[in-house]
Amino acid sequence: MKNRLSYKNILLLILFISILFFYSYTSPLFAGSALLSWNAPSTNEDGTPLTDLAGYKIYYGTATGN
C-alpha cells in the first residue's frame, strides 16, 4: 500500500510541475508591448526631394541589434 501511495504522490507532483511550467509560458504576465512611431522622410540627406522611397524595414528582437 505504501508503494502505491508514493507512486500516486510522484504522479501528482509531476502533474503539478507540468501545469506550473505550462502556465508560466502562456501567462499574460510575460507579454510585452511597444509603441512605434516615426516621421516619414521627405528629403534626401543632400536636401533634394525624396521621390524613390519604396518602403521601410522594421527589425525586431529581444535585444538591441537582434
C-alpha positions as CSV (number, residue, x, y, z in Angstrom):
1,M,0.0,0.0,0.0
2,K,2.8,2.4,0.8
3,N,4.4,1.9,-2.7
4,R,1.1,2.7,-4.3
5,L,0.7,5.9,-2.3
6,S,4.1,7.2,-3.0
7,Y,3.7,6.4,-6.7
8,K,0.5,8.4,-6.7
9,N,2.3,11.3,-4.9
10,I,5.0,11.3,-7.5
11,L,2.5,11.4,-10.4
12,L,0.7,14.3,-8.7
13,L,3.9,16.2,-8.3
14,I,4.8,15.7,-11.9
15,L,1.4,16.9,-13.0
16,F,1.6,19.9,-10.7
17,I,5.1,20.8,-12.1
18,S,3.9,20.3,-15.7
19,I,0.9,22.6,-15.1
20,L,3.1,25.2,-13.5
21,F,5.6,25.1,-16.3
22,F,2.9,25.4,-19.0
23,Y,1.2,28.2,-17.2
24,S,4.4,30.2,-16.8
25,Y,5.0,30.2,-20.6
26,T,1.4,31.1,-21.5
27,S,0.7,33.6,-18.8
28,P,0.0,37.1,-19.9
29,L,2.4,38.3,-17.2
30,F,5.2,37.7,-19.7
31,A,3.6,39.6,-22.5
32,G,5.0,43.0,-23.6
33,S,4.1,45.8,-25.9
34,A,5.8,48.6,-27.8
35,L,4.5,51.7,-29.4
36,L,6.4,52.7,-32.6
37,S,6.2,56.0,-34.4
38,W,8.3,58.0,-36.8
39,N,8.2,60.9,-39.2
40,A,8.5,59.8,-42.8
41,P,11.4,61.4,-44.5
42,S,10.6,63.8,-47.3
43,T,14.1,64.8,-48.4
44,N,17.4,63.1,-49.1
45,E,20.4,63.9,-47.0
46,D,21.6,66.4,-49.6
47,G,18.2,68.3,-49.3
48,T,16.7,67.2,-52.6
49,P,13.1,65.9,-52.5
50,L,12.7,62.2,-51.8
51,T,10.9,60.6,-54.7
52,D,12.0,57.0,-54.8
53,L,11.2,55.7,-51.3
54,A,10.0,52.1,-51.7
55,G,9.2,51.3,-48.1
56,Y,10.6,50.8,-44.6
57,K,12.4,47.9,-42.9
58,I,11.4,47.2,-39.4
59,Y,13.7,44.9,-37.3
60,Y,12.6,43.4,-34.0
61,G,14.0,41.1,-31.4
62,T,14.5,40.6,-27.7
63,A,17.8,42.6,-27.6
64,T,19.2,45.6,-29.3
65,G,20.6,44.7,-32.7
66,N,18.9,41.4,-33.0
